Amino acid sequence: MTEPTPEEAAAALHAVRQGKDQVARSALGSRRLWIACGLALFAYCVVIDLAPAVGSWLLWPFLLVCLGLSFALRTRTGGALLGRRVAVSNRSLPVGLRWRLLRLVPVLAIGIVGALLIAWLQVPHAAIYYGALAGLYVVFLGPKFQLWLLRRQDEVSGGRA
């Protein structure tokens, strides 16, 4: 058996990295799903702010849709229907408290900063602004943050699949 040349070894490592990156990108799912979730969050906040009577009974259907979506993304059939071609194995996820908190930090930070700014500036229709901020996070930063977490997970787990 012959040893590969440094160029061949570098090319093989590059191909492996590209394959891992492609799997991580495929695990993000459809871009339309992120946009729809961000718009739904914004619409929910608008309804809560402009029609509080409707918002009181709208909470349960909204929570049921979110719960159904999260369950659908955890199954092969649901993931395929929602445009998610690949699911990442939970066995390679770091389960430490630090990693669980890291997943929540952006959402909590946006919520706290947004709430403080709205209270400090005494902004009318605060829920609409908060909904816009949270919806923009879901649409634009949500996929990038999830991709970063998937790449980071692979580094922490030592490349195990």
N, C-alpha and C positions, 0 to 999 in steps of 0.2 A: 504494500500500500504506500502510495506516495504522499508526501506532505504538500498541502496547497501552498502556492506562492503567496506572499503578502498581499498582492493585488487581488487574488482570488478570495482570500480570507476577508479582505475589506469589502469586496463586492457581495459576498455572502452575508456578512453582518449588515450591510446596507439594505439588502433585500429583506432580511428578517425584520429590521426596524420599520421598513416601509409596510410590510405585512401587518405588524402590530398596530401601526398608525391607521391603516385602512380598517382594521377590525374596530378600533376605538371610534373612528368616525362613523362607521356603520351602526354602532351601538347607540348613537345619538338619536336616530330615527328621522322622521320626516320633518323638514323645516316648516311645513304647513301646520304641523301639530303644535310646534312652539309658538307660532304666530297666533293660532286659534286660542291657545291657552292664555296668552298675554292679552288678547282682545277680550276674552271672556272675563278675565280678572278685572280689567278696566271697566267693562260694561256692568259687572256686579257692583263695583264701587260707585259708579255713577247712579245706579238705581238706588243703592242704599242712601246716598246723599240727597238725591232729588225726590225720592218717594219712600220715606221711612216706613210707611204702612206696608208697602209691597216688600220692602227689604226684610221685614220680620218673618214672612213665610217663604221668602226666596232662599233663605239660608240653607234649609234642609235639602231642596233639590240641588243646589250648588254643591253642597258637601257630598251628596250621593253621586253626582257626576264626577267629582274629583276622586272619590273612593273607587268608583267603577273604572275610571281611567288608570288609576294606579294599579288596580288588579289586572286590567287588560294588558298593561305593559309588563307585567310579571309572568305572563303566559306566552307560549309560542304563537298560538292562534291569534290572541289579542294583539301581540306585538306585530305580527305580520299584517293584520288588518290596519294597524295604525302606521305602517310604513317603517317599522323597525326590523331590519333584516337580521340583526345579530343581537344576542343578549350576552352580557358578561357574566361569567360564573360568580356566584356569591362566595365561593370558597376562597377566591383570591382577594376578597375585600378585607382590608384591615378593619378589625372590629373594636379597636381600642377607643376609649372615650375621646381622645384627641382627634381622631379621624371623623368620628360622628359629629363632634362640635364644629370641625372645619367645614363640613357640608352645610351647616346652618348659619355660619358667620355672615356670609354676604346678605342673606335675607334678613337676619336680625339687625345687622348694621344699617341697612337701608331703612328698615322700619323705625329704628330708634332715631336715626338722624332725621328722617322725614318727619316723624312725630314732633321732635324737638324744634325743628325749623318752623313747622306749621303752628305750633303753640307759641313760639317766640314771636313770630311775625303776625299772629292772630289772623290767619288767612281764612276767608269764608270758603265754604265748600271744600273743606280739607280732604274729605274722603275721595273726591275726584282727583285731586293732585296726587294723593297717595296711590290711588289706583293707576294713574298714568305712570308714576314712577315704578311701581311694582310690575305693571304690564310691560314697560320698556325693559326692565331687568329680565323678565321671562323671555321676551322675544330676542333680545340682543345678547345679553350676558349669560343667560341660562345655559345655552348650548356650549359656549366657550368654557364656562366654569365646569360643566360636566365633562367635557373633553379633557380639561386640565386634570380633573380628578382621576379619570380613567388612565391617563398617561402616568400620573403620579403613583397610582395604585400598582401599575406594572413595575415601576422602579422599586417600590417598597417591597413588593412580594418577590423580588429577585427574578422577575421575568417568568415566573410559573404561570401556567394557564389553568 
